[in-house]
């Protein structure tokens, strides 16, 4: 633990801020099924008295609780847990200390100064906790039953003498049964516990080597390049707001996970073509397609959420892409004049986002199993309607940021069974260089990235 630099009154204020933020975010996630990051951002906007050090602590502590919630749940009896995850009653400072200290110890990183307040709340000696904190590389934290036992005893509940954690405690109980048959489920669960880097995609003919050097020198960022993908740069725990720096404002890069960048490479659009990004959202892949096309041709971006297209318009203008058109689409069948007019269509379908659970650990606990079947039905409907825009001999790419098979392989197989005009097309896996039969699963260990799925199909030529 670092030598104490803040006064006790300041540390106590930080402890109160952590408790207040945790209360608000847990209620948003468990009760209202809202994302933790948006809720925390709102909390910080409403509490401008918190400085940059406070904001960093709040973010790390709150997200650590959700990352290790599968283990932390074992602090509670079944009845307590049911109430906590459905109502989120007011959390005492003692209870917040238990949640936060447990999570931060499980993170296997140096504890923040405010931990002395949490230990005091729980009546724990610093020596009892210090030997549980391991800063060495590669620890998976599954020996965390010791801190759980300590904290549970401090809360005057029975000690957990025989508690053993497994990787399956870290994900929802229903999740493993939806995974691809060949995936190592335990390996995936452990990878979910590793905090991901932030990935950048260099664009607009910016020099990635020069950009990486500038980011290191000007902002002291830990930037790493990927030899296989020169335009992809990773940054571990950036200490500056990348959206506010000069290089971003000039359109030299976009923040886009490496797995997401792979989808654009699967699409492989050519300059002068006409492509449609049917579920564009904020437009990360739209911008990538436009950049790959060297600003020649057209990328039409649509989304049912109009405000998302406003975001894309702003990003396209900043980056200087004149070949992007934004339109609304309600996800229904295309009118006759929109049929078979695109060289390629990308359907990055709405999904459970289980592939982003490293980045959004709260989503593990706010996603219900019943949603998987509902989402897969919607995905098939959107894919079927969007496919009508593909020209004969044109390309159709279906993608999700989910690992669940009902949203991926099952949707593609159902679509192909219903529409014999399309067939899978072999392509090269951008990450490994190996040949794919037409469907690709990207896992976190493939590139220290999110998990994604992509299928590339082609409409048969007109006879």
For each residue, the residues with C-beta under 8 A, 3 or more apart:
1: 110 111 113 115 126 130 133
2: 5 110 113
3:
4: 11 113 116
5: 2 113
6: 10 11 14 113
7: 10 11
8: 11 12 117
9: 12 13
10: 6 7 13 14
11: 4 6 7 8 14 15 113 114 116 117
12: 8 9 15 16 117
13: 9 10 16 17
14: 6 10 11 17 18 54 57 113 114 117
15: 11 12 18 19 93 96 97 114 117 118 121
16: 12 13 19 20 93
17: 13 14 20 21 47 50 54 58
18: 14 15 21 22 57 58 61 62 96 100 114
19: 15 16 22 23 91 93 96 97 100
20: 16 17 23 24 43
21: 17 18 24 25 40 43 58 61 62
22: 18 19 25 26 61 62 65 91 96 99 100
23: 19 20 26 27 88 90 91 96
24: 20 21 27 28 39 40 43
25: 21 22 28 29 36 39 40 43 62 362
26: 22 23 29 30 65 88 91
27: 23 24 30 31 32 88
28: 24 25 31 32 34 35 36 39
29: 25 26 32 33 34 35 36 39 66 362 365 366
30: 26 27 84 85 86 88 365 366
31: 27 28 86 87 88
32: 27 28 29
33: 29 366
34: 28 29 38 39 366
35: 28 29 38 39 360 362 363 366
36: 25 28 29 39 40 62 63 66 360 361 362
37: 40 41 360
38: 34 35 41 42
39: 24 25 28 29 34 35 36 42 43
40: 21 24 25 36 37 43 44 58 59 62
41: 37 38 44 45
42: 38 39 45 46
43: 20 21 24 25 39 40 46 47 58
44: 40 41 47 48 50 55 58
45: 41 42 48
46: 42 43
47: 17 43 44 50
48: 44 45
49:
50: 17 44 47 54 55 58
51: 54 55
52: 55 56
53: 56 57
54: 14 17 50 51 57 58
55: 44 50 51 52 58 59
56: 52 53 59 60
57: 14 18 53 54 60 61 112 114
58: 17 18 21 40 43 44 50 54 55 61 62
59: 40 55 56 62 63
60: 56 57 63 64 104 112
61: 18 21 22 57 58 64 65 100 103 104 112
62: 18 21 22 25 36 40 58 59 65 66
63: 36 59 60 66 67 361 362
64: 60 61 67 68 100 103 104 106 107
65: 22 26 61 62 68 69 72 99 100 103
66: 29 36 62 63 69 361 362 364 365
67: 63 64 103 106 107 192 193 195 361
68: 64 65 71 72 102 103 106 107 141 144 170 193
69: 65 66 72 73 361 364 365
70: 73 169 170 171 364
71: 68 74 102 106 141 144 145 148 165 169 170
72: 65 68 69 75 99 102 103 106 148
73: 69 70 76 81 169
74: 71 148 160 163 165 169
75: 72 98 99 102 148 151 152 155 157
76: 73 80 81 84
77: 80 81 157
78: 81 82
79: 82 83
80: 76 77 83 84
81: 73 76 77 78 84 85
82: 78 79 85 86
83: 79 80 86 87 89
84: 30 76 80 81 87 88 89
85: 30 81 82 88 365
86: 30 31 82 83
87: 31 83 84
88: 23 26 27 30 31 84 85 91
89: 83 84
90: 23
91: 19 22 23 26 88 95 96 99
92: 95 96
93: 15 16 19 96 97 121
94: 97 98 121 122 155
95: 91 92 98 99 155
96: 15 18 19 22 23 91 92 93 99 100 118
97: 15 19 93 94 100 101 117 118 119 121 122
98: 75 94 95 101 102 118 122 151 154 155
99: 22 65 72 75 91 95 96 102 103
100: 18 19 22 61 64 65 96 97 103 104 118
101: 97 98 104 105 115 118 119 122 124 129 147 151
102: 68 71 72 75 98 99 105 106 144 147 148 151
103: 61 64 65 67 68 72 99 100 106 107
104: 60 61 64 100 101 107 109 111 112 115
105: 101 102 108 111 129 132 133 144 147
106: 64 67 68 71 72 102 103 141 144 147
107: 64 67 68 103 104 141
108: 105 133 134 135 136 139 141
109: 104 133 135
110: 1 2 133 135
111: 1 104 105 115 129 133
112: 57 60 61 104 115
113: 1 2 4 5 6 11 14 116
114: 11 14 15 18 57 117 118
115: 1 101 104 111 112 118 119 129
116: 4 11 113 119 120 126
117: 8 11 12 14 15 97 114 120 121
118: 15 96 97 98 100 101 114 115 121 122
119: 97 101 115 116 122 124 125 126 129
120: 116 117 123
121: 15 93 94 97 117 118
122: 94 97 98 101 118 119 151 154 155
123: 120 154
124: 101 119 128 129 150 151 154
125: 119 128 129
126: 1 116 119 129 130
127: 130 131
128: 124 125 131 132 150
129: 101 105 111 115 119 124 125 126 132 133 147 150
130: 1 126 127 133
131: 127 128
132: 105 128 129 144 146 147 150
133: 1 105 108 109 110 111 129 130
134: 108 139
135: 108 109 110
136: 108 139
137:
138:
139: 108 134 136
140: 167 190 193
141: 68 71 106 107 108 144 193
142: 165 166 167
143: 146 165
144: 68 71 102 105 106 132 141 147 148 165
145: 71 148 149 160 163 164 165
146: 132 143 149 150
147: 101 102 105 106 129 132 144 150 151
148: 71 72 74 75 102 144 145 151 152 160 163
149: 145 146 152 153 159 160 161 163
150: 124 128 129 132 146 147 153 154
151: 75 98 101 102 122 124 147 148 154 155
152: 75 148 149 155 157 158 159 160
153: 149 150 156 157 158 159
154: 98 122 123 124 150 151
155: 75 94 95 98 122 151 152
156: 153
157: 75 77 152 153
158: 152 153
159: 149 152 153
160: 74 145 148 149 152 163
161: 149
162:
163: 74 145 148 149 160
164: 145
165: 71 74 142 143 144 145 169 170
166: 142 169 186
167: 140 142 170 171 185 186 187 189 190
168: 171 173 176 185 186 189
169: 70 71 73 74 165 166
170: 68 70 71 165 167 189 190 192 193
171: 70 167 168 175 176 189 192 357 364
172: 175 364 365 367 369
173: 168
174: 177 178 369
175: 171 172 178 179 354 364 404
176: 168 171 179 185
177: 174
178: 174 175 372 403 404 405 406
179: 175 176 183 185 188 403 404 405
180: 183 403 405 409 441
181:
182:
183: 179 180 187 188 403 441 443
184: 187 188
185: 167 168 176 179 188 189
186: 166 167 168 189 190
187: 167 183 184 190 191 445
188: 179 183 184 185 191 192 403 443 444 451
189: 167 168 170 171 185 186 192 193
190: 140 167 170 186 187 193 194
191: 187 188 194 358 443 444 445
192: 67 170 171 188 189 357 358 361 364 444
193: 67 68 140 141 170 189 190 358
194: 190 191 358 444
195: 67 237 358
196: 257 358 359 444 448 449 450
197: 224 234 235 236 237 448
198: 234 235 236 238 242 255
199: 232 233 234 235 255 256 257 258 261 449
200: 232 233 234 235 242 253 254 255 256
201: 231 232 253 254 255 256 261 288
202: 206 207 208 211 230 231 232 233 252 253
203: 206 231 251 252 253 254 287 288 291 319
204: 251 252 291 319 320
205:
206: 202 203 210 211 247 252 253
207: 202 210 211
208: 202 211 212 225 230 231 233
209: 212 213 225 230
210: 206 207 213 214
211: 202 206 207 208 214 215 233 247 252 253
212: 208 209 215 216 223 225 233
213: 209 210 216 217
214: 210 211 217 218 247
215: 211 212 218 219 221 223 233 235 247
216: 212 213 219 220 221 222 223
217: 213 214 220
218: 214 215 245
219: 215 216 238 239 240 245
220: 216 217 239
221: 215 216 235 238 239 240
222: 216 235 236 237
223: 212 215 216 233 234 235
224: 197 233 234 235 236
225: 208 209 212 230 232 233 234
226: 229 230 232 233 234 258 447
227: 230
228: 430 431
229: 226 232 258 261 430
230: 202 208 209 225 226 227
231: 201 202 203 208 261
232: 199 200 201 202 225 226 229 258 261
233: 199 200 202 208 211 212 215 223 224 225 226 253
234: 197 198 199 200 223 224 225 226 258 448
235: 197 198 199 200 215 221 222 223 224 238 242
236: 197 198 222 224
237: 195 197 222
238: 198 219 221 235 242
239: 219 220 221
240: 219 221 244 245
241: 244 245
242: 198 200 235 238 245 248 255
243: 248 255
244: 240 241 248 249
245: 218 219 240 241 242 248 249
246: 249 250
247: 206 211 214 215 250 252 253
248: 242 243 244 245 251 252 253
249: 244 245 246 318
250: 246 247
251: 203 204 248 318 319 320
252: 202 203 204 206 211 247 248
253: 200 201 202 203 206 211 233 247 248
254: 200 201 203 284 287 288 315 319
255: 198 199 200 201 242 243 284
256: 199 200 201 260 261 284 285 288
257: 196 199 260 261 356 359 449 450
258: 199 226 229 232 234 261 262 447 448 449 450
259: 262 263 355 401 442 446 447 449 450 451 452
260: 256 257 263 264 284 285 401 450 452
261: 199 201 229 231 232 256 257 258 264 265 288
262: 258 259 265 266 430 431 440 442 452 454
263: 259 260 266 267 285 346 348 397 399 452 454
264: 260 261 267 285 288 289 292
265: 261 262 268 430
266: 262 263 397 399 427 430 440 454 456
267: 263 264 275 289 292 344 346 395 397 456
268: 265 292 395 427
269: 273 275 289 292 293 297 299 343 344
270: 273 293 297 343
271: 293 294 296 297
272: 293 296 297
273: 269 270 293 297 343 344
274: 297 298 300 341 342 343
275: 267 269 289 293 297 298 299 300 342 343 344 345 346
276: 299 300 301 302 342 344 345 346 386 389
277: 280 283 285 286 289 299 300 301 302 346 348
278: 302 329 345 346 347 348 382 386 389
279: 302 303 347 348 349 350 382
280: 277 283 285 286 301 302 303 308 309 312 326 348
281: 284 303 305 308 312 348
282: 308 311 312 315
283: 277 280 286 287 301 308 309 311 312 315 316 324
284: 254 255 256 260 281 287 288
285: 256 260 263 264 277 280 288 289 346 348
286: 277 280 283 289 290 299 301 312 316 324
287: 203 254 283 284 290 291 312 315 316 319 321 324
288: 201 203 254 256 261 264 284 285 291 292
289: 264 267 269 275 277 285 286 292 293 299 346
290: 286 287 293 295 299 316 321 323 324
291: 203 204 287 288 294 295 321
292: 264 267 268 269 288 289
293: 269 270 271 272 273 275 289 290 296 297 299 323
294: 271 291
295: 290 291 321 322 323
296: 271 272 293 323
297: 269 270 271 272 273 274 275 293 323
298: 274 275 323 324 325
299: 269 275 276 277 286 289 290 293 323 324 325
300: 274 275 276 277 325 327 342
301: 276 277 280 283 286 309 312 324 325 326 327
302: 276 277 278 279 280 309 326 327 328 329
303: 279 280 281 306 308 309 328 329
304: 328 329 330 331
305: 281 308 309
306: 303 309 310 328
307: 310 311
308: 280 281 282 283 303 305 311 312
309: 280 283 301 302 303 305 306 312 313 326 327 328
310: 306 307 313 314
311: 282 283 307 308 314 315
312: 280 281 282 283 286 287 301 308 309 315 316 324 326
313: 309 310 316 317 326
314: 310 311 317 318
315: 254 282 283 287 311 312 318 319
316: 283 286 287 290 312 313 319 321 324 326
317: 313 314 320
318: 249 251 314 315
319: 203 204 251 254 287 315 316
320: 204 251 317
321: 287 290 291 295 316 324
322: 295
323: 290 293 295 296 297 298 299
324: 283 286 287 290 298 299 301 312 316 321
325: 298 299 300 301
326: 280 301 302 309 312 313 316
327: 300 301 302 309
328: 302 303 304 306 309
329: 278 302 303 304
330: 304
331: 304 381 382 385
332: 385
333: 385 388
334: 338 339 385 386 388 389
335: 338 339
336: 339
337: 341
338: 334 335 341 388 389
339: 334 335 336 388 389
340: 388 389 390 391 392 394
341: 274 337 338 389 391
342: 274 275 276 300 345 389 390 391 394
343: 269 270 273 274 275 391 394 395
344: 267 269 273 275 276 390 394 395 396 397
345: 275 276 278 342 386 387 389 390 394 395 396 397
346: 263 267 275 276 277 278 285 289 397 399
347: 278 279 382 383 386 387 396 397 398 399
348: 263 277 278 279 280 281 285 399 400
349: 279 378 379 382 383 398 399 400 407 411
350: 279 375 378 379 382
351: 354 375 379 400 401 402 404 407
352: 367 371 372 375 402 404 407
353: 356 357 360 363 367 401 402
354: 175 351 357 363 364 367 401 402 403 404 451
355: 259 400 401 402 403 442 450 451 452 453
356: 257 353 359 360 363 401 450 451
357: 171 192 353 354 360 361 363 364
358: 191 192 193 194 195 196 361 444 450
359: 196 257 356 450
360: 35 36 37 353 356 357 363
361: 36 63 66 67 69 192 357 358 364
362: 25 29 35 36 63 66 365 366
363: 35 353 354 356 357 360 366 367
364: 66 69 70 171 172 175 192 354 357 361 367
365: 29 30 66 69 85 172 362
366: 29 30 33 34 35 362 363
367: 172 352 353 354 363 364 371
368: 371
369: 172 174 372
370: 373 374
371: 352 367 368 374 375
372: 178 352 369 375 376 404 406 407
373: 370 376 377 406
374: 370 371 377 378
375: 350 351 352 371 372 378 379 407
376: 372 373 379 380 406 407 410 411
377: 373 374 380 381
378: 349 350 374 375 381 382
379: 349 350 351 375 376 382 383 400 407 411
380: 376 377 383 384 411 414 415
381: 331 377 378 384 385
382: 278 279 331 347 349 350 378 379 385 386
383: 347 349 379 380 386 387 398 411 415
384: 380 381 387 415 418 419
385: 331 332 333 334 381 382 388
386: 276 278 334 345 347 382 383 389 396
387: 345 347 383 384 390 396 415 419 422 459
388: 333 334 338 339 340 385
389: 276 278 334 338 339 340 341 342 345 386
390: 340 342 344 345 387 394 395 396 422 459
391: 340 341 342 343 394 459
392: 340 459 460 461 462
393: 458 459 460 461 462
394: 340 342 343 344 345 390 391 458 459
395: 267 268 343 344 345 390 425 456 457 458
396: 344 345 347 386 387 390 422 456 457 458 459
397: 263 266 267 344 345 346 347 454 455 456 457
398: 347 349 383 411 412 415 454 455 457
399: 263 266 346 347 348 349 452 453 454 455
400: 348 349 351 355 379 407 408 452 453
401: 259 260 351 353 354 355 356 450 451 452 453
402: 351 352 353 354 355 407 408 451 453
403: 178 179 180 183 188 354 355 408 441 443 451 453
404: 175 178 179 351 352 354 372 407 408
405: 178 179 180 408 409 410
406: 178 372 373 376 410 411
407: 349 351 352 372 375 376 379 400 402 404 410 411 453
408: 400 402 403 404 405 411 412 439 441 453 455
409: 180 405 412 413 439 453
410: 376 405 406 407 413 414
411: 349 376 379 380 383 398 406 407 408 414 415
412: 398 408 409 415 416 424 439 455 457
413: 409 410 416 417
414: 380 410 411 417 418
415: 380 383 384 387 398 411 412 418 419 422
416: 412 413 419 420 422 423 424 457
417: 413 414
418: 384 414 415
419: 384 387 415 416 422
420: 416
421: 459 460
422: 387 390 396 415 416 419 457 458 459 460
423: 416 457 458 460
424: 412 416 437 438 439 455 456 457
425: 395 438 456 457 458
426: 435 436 437 438
427: 266 268 435 436 438 440 456
428: 433 434 435 436
429: 432 433 434 435 436 440
430: 228 229 262 265 266
431: 228 262 442 446 447
432: 429 446
433: 428 429
434: 428 429
435: 426 427 428 429
436: 426 427 428 429 439 440 456
437: 424 426
438: 424 425 426 427 455 456 457
439: 408 409 412 424 436 453 454 455
440: 262 266 427 429 436 453 454 455
441: 180 183 403 408 451 452 453
442: 259 262 355 431 446 447 449 450 451 452 453 454
443: 183 188 191 403 446 451
444: 188 191 192 194 196 358 448 449 450 451
445: 187 191 448
446: 259 431 432 442 443 449
447: 226 258 259 431 442
448: 196 197 234 258 444 445
449: 196 199 257 258 259 442 444 446
450: 196 257 258 259 260 355 356 358 359 401 442 444
451: 188 259 354 355 356 401 402 403 441 442 443 444
452: 259 260 262 263 355 399 400 401 441 442
453: 355 399 400 401 402 403 407 408 409 439 440 441 442
454: 262 263 266 397 398 399 439 440 442
455: 397 398 399 408 412 424 438 439 440
456: 266 267 395 396 397 424 425 427 436 438
457: 395 396 397 398 412 416 422 423 424 425 438
458: 393 394 395 396 422 423 425
459: 387 390 391 392 393 394 396 421 422
460: 392 393 421 422 423
461: 392 393
462: 392 393
463:
